Amino acid sequence: MKLTDPDRLFPVESGVRKIARALYDSVADLPIISPHGHCDPSWFAKNERFPDPAQLFVVPDHYVFRMLVSQGVSMADLGVPRIDGGTVETDPRKIWKRFAENYYLLRGTPSAMWLDHSFEHVFGIDERLSADTADAYYDHIDSKLAQDDFRPRALFDRFKIEALATTESALDDLKWHQQIADSGWGGRVITTYRPDNVVDPEFEGFADNVAQLGALTGEDTATWEGYLAAHRKRRAFFKESGATASDHGHATARTENMSAADAAALFAKALAGTCSAAEADAFRGQMLTEMAKMSLDDGLVLQIHPGSFRNHSAGVFAGFGRDKGFDIPSQTDYVRALKPLLDAVGMEPSLTVIVFTLDETSYSRELAPLAGAYPALRLGPPWWFFDSYEGIKRFREQTTETCGFYNTVGFNDDTRAFCSIPARHDVARRSDCAYLANLVATGRLGMADAHEVAHDLTYRLAKQAYRL
């Protein structure tokens, strides 16, 4: 028995399926470029065994536990750590059994496909996870994790990962990346500059964070000029540690291009904690434009991840912190919001700004036309709710006719769950090949061109866009 269908996600009609399969076979074994994600660099620095199946598959993966939480299972019972010091389940076998008993809740979701792929292709399991098979699953995976072949670096090589980017705060000392570099291991794990905690006036501890930024750089971050200089120094530090991109997870896509005097006045209000919500949004927007201008100097790719109402549940945020499955898509304006940034730097061919969205309605109406016009702008792949077969299909259908394939940047997995990386990339490769097969079958693309596009979507575009 196989957990995964060899022809999964391919078109139903046999002739088109044959084309999709041929395209997929040509890219299935290409190396993985993972240019944006949230894996822990300490895994590769220390190269210790993953603790247990629950810590590998359940506790870090909000795609998984949010569905169980939606059906009444508590995060604490799933072992998700609390930031308020409250008690959570610490017995990994109990966490795993609770997960297995509720695994059916994931039926039909991308998470189930990713997990089944990992169970079968990474751990060699060929029966469904359920309450009845929970213990056998746990024992099998746990025994594998005890083997050297299942340590992080060995799996990295086995997954054929050519480059993997993690994401660190502007205040991070990057010690794990330094340890990786000093180890002599050949795997390429690079950092990404994520300055949200020092550019968002509504981020907890913003003023203290900015003061720490000043202490790290020797700049006077109580002044606008010193604050910008501190960012330049930290970006240079990240770049020296391998970074090729920055990333910005703002609530909106708003950008501003204020005068230095107006920006300095707004910055003073942000430090004093007297910004209104609209002023905080304006400051974040100003900083996107400032970061784009810095990118012209240092070459870092600018990623914008707007449109998420982050930490929607106040109770979950207070108890468990950020990134716990309660980031909810919201309507996003791009045409007007991005105009100040695009007026400032949008025609710069040496700049790459990658825009992501959680608002599918903006694909054909706003994002594809913008990316099909401005040299600096590229479309990021579907993420969070839409990095799935249906999401990728809709993305291609709504953007290709307007901005083509070459104003997009391939796929990234954006994950904290290490073993899902090959599974997610496999879904993207299958989904894209299914789309290309339909173009071939309807006479819109030649087979030779389809093979080339499949290779580009799988490998070259991400490598090129992220300057890897």
C-alpha positions, 0 to 999 in steps of 0.5 A, spaced: 500 500 500 502 507 498 500 513 502 501 517 496 498 516 489 504 517 484 499 521 479 496 525 484 495 532 482 495 530 475 489 532 470 484 527 470 484 526 462 489 521 460 492 525 454 493 531 458 495 527 464 501 523 460 503 530 458 503 532 465 507 526 468 512 527 462 514 534 464 514 532 472 519 527 470 523 532 468 523 536 474 522 531 480 529 530 482 532 537 481 535 540 487 530 544 492 531 552 492 528 554 499 529 561 499 524 563 504 522 559 511 523 559 518 527 552 520 531 553 526 538 554 524 540 551 530 538 544 527 544 544 522 549 548 527 548 542 532 546 537 528 543 533 534 537 528 533 530 531 532 527 529 539 521 525 538 516 524 532 511 530 536 517 535 536 518 533 529 511 533 526 506 536 531 509 542 536 512 546 531 507 546 525 501 551 526 498 548 519 497 541 523 495 544 530 491 549 528 486 544 525 486 540 531 485 547 535 479 549 531 475 542 533 477 543 540 483 540 542 487 545 546 494 547 544 497 545 551 495 538 550 499 538 543 505 540 547 505 547 544 509 551 549 506 557 552 510 564 553 506 565 560 509 560 563 503 555 563 503 548 563 503 544 557 503 536 555 510 534 555 509 527 554 511 526 546 507 519 546 501 522 549 502 528 544 503 524 538 497 519 540 492 525 540 495 528 534 493 521 531 486 520 534 485 527 530 489 526 524 482 525 520 481 532 521 486 534 516 483 530 510 483 533 503 488 539 506 495 540 503 497 538 510 495 531 510 498 530 503 505 533 506 505 529 512 503 522 508 509 524 503 513 525 509 511 518 512 512 514 506 518 517 502 522 520 508 520 514 513 518 508 509 511 507 512 506 504 508 499 505 512 495 510 514 496 514 521 490 513 526 489 511 533 490 504 531 497 505 528 499 511 533 504 507 537 507 503 531 508 510 527 511 513 533 516 507 535 518 507 527 519 514 527 523 514 533 527 509 532 529 512 525 531 519 528 536 515 533 540 513 526 545 518 524 542 518 517 536 522 520 540 527 523 538 534 520 544 535 516 543 528 513 536 529 511 538 536 508 543 532 503 538 527 502 532 532 500 537 535 495 536 542 498 541 546 494 540 552 499 535 554 505 534 561 507 532 561 515 529 568 517 532 572 523 530 578 527 534 584 526 537 583 533 539 576 532 546 575 533 546 569 528 551 565 532 548 559 529 549 561 522 556 562 524 557 555 527 554 552 521 560 556 517 565 554 522 563 547 522 566 545 515 559 542 513 557 543 505 550 545 506 548 552 504 543 555 510 543 562 509 539 568 514 534 573 512 534 580 515 527 580 518 526 587 522 519 587 524 521 588 531 525 594 530 520 598 524 513 596 527 511 601 532 506 596 534 511 591 536 511 589 543 517 593 546 519 597 540 522 603 543 527 598 547 528 594 541 530 600 537 535 602 543 538 595 543 539 596 535 543 602 537 547 598 542 549 593 537 551 598 532 554 603 535 549 608 532 544 613 536 538 610 534 534 616 538 535 620 531 532 618 525 539 619 521 542 614 526 536 609 526 537 608 518 545 608 519 544 602 524 539 598 519 545 599 514 550 596 519 545 590 521 543 589 513 551 589 512 552 584 518 546 579 515 549 580 508 556 578 511 553 572 514 550 569 507 543 573 507 541 575 500 534 578 502 530 582 507 523 580 509 517 584 512 511 582 514 506 588 515 499 588 516 498 592 509 502 593 503 502 601 505 508 605 503 510 612 503 516 616 501 516 622 506 521 628 506 526 626 511 524 631 516 517 628 516 519 621 517 524 624 523 518 627 526 514 620 525 520 616 528 520 621 534 512 619 535 514 612 534 519 612 539 515 615 544 509 611 543 504 616 541 503 614 534 496 613 532 494 606 529 494 610 522 501 613 524 504 606 525 502 604 519 505 610 515 511 609 519 511 601 517 510 604 510 516 609 510 520 603 512 518 599 506 521 605 502 527 606 506 529 598 505 528 598 498 532 604 497 537 600 502 537 594 497 539 599 491 545 600 495 547 593 498 543 588 493 538 585 498 532 582 495 526 586 498 520 581 500 513 584 502 508 579 506 502 583 507 495 582 508 495 578 514 491 580 520 496 577 525 495 574 532 487 574 531 486 571 537 488 575 543 488 569 548 492 565 544 497 571 543 497 572 550 498 565 552 502 562 546 505 568 542 506 569 535 505 564 529 500 560 532 496 559 526 491 565 527 494 569 522 488 571 518 488 573 511 485 580 510 483 584 503 489 588 501 490 594 496 496 594 492 495 599 486 495 605 491 499 602 497 505 600 493 505 607 489 509 611 493 515 606 493 514 604 486 514 612 484 521 612 488 524 605 485 519 601 481 523 602 475 530 600 477 532 594 474 537 592 479 532 592 484 528 586 486 521 587 490 517 580 491 510 581 493 506 576 496 499 576 498 493 572 502 488 576 498 487 572 492 482 577 489 488 581 487 492 576 483 489 578 476 486 585 478 492 588 481 498 584 482 499 581 475 498 588 472 503 591 476 508 586 476 507 586 468 509 593 468 514 595 473 522 592 472 523 592 480 517 588 482 516 580 482 510 576 484 511 571 490 508 564 490 502 563 494 503 562 501 500 560 508 493 558 505 494 558 498 501 554 497 496 548 495 494 545 488 488 549 488 492 555 490 497 554 485 493 553 480 488 559 481 495 563 481 497 561 475 490 562 471 490 569 474 497 571 473 500 568 467 496 571 461 498 578 464 505 578 467 507 571 464 512 566 468 518 570 468 515 576 473 514 570 478 519 567 482 518 560 482 516 556 489 518 557 496 515 553 502 515 558 508 515 552 513 518 551 520 516 543 519 523 541 516 520 534 513 515 538 509 520 541 505 520 536 499 513 534 500 511 542 499 516 542 493 513 536 490 506 539 490 508 545 487 512 541 481 506 537 480 501 543 480 505 547 475 506 541 471 499 540 471 498 547 469 503 547 463 500 540 461 493 544 459 497 549 456 500 544 451 494 540 450 490 546 448 495 549 443 498 555 447 505 552 449 509 547 445 512 541 449 519 544 448 517 550 451 513 547 457 519 543 459 523 549 459 518 553 463 517 547 468 525 547 469 525 555 470 519 554 475 522 549 479 529 551 480 532 557 476 527 563 477 527 562 485 535 561 484 535 568 480 530 572 484 534 571 490 541 571 487 543 565 490 
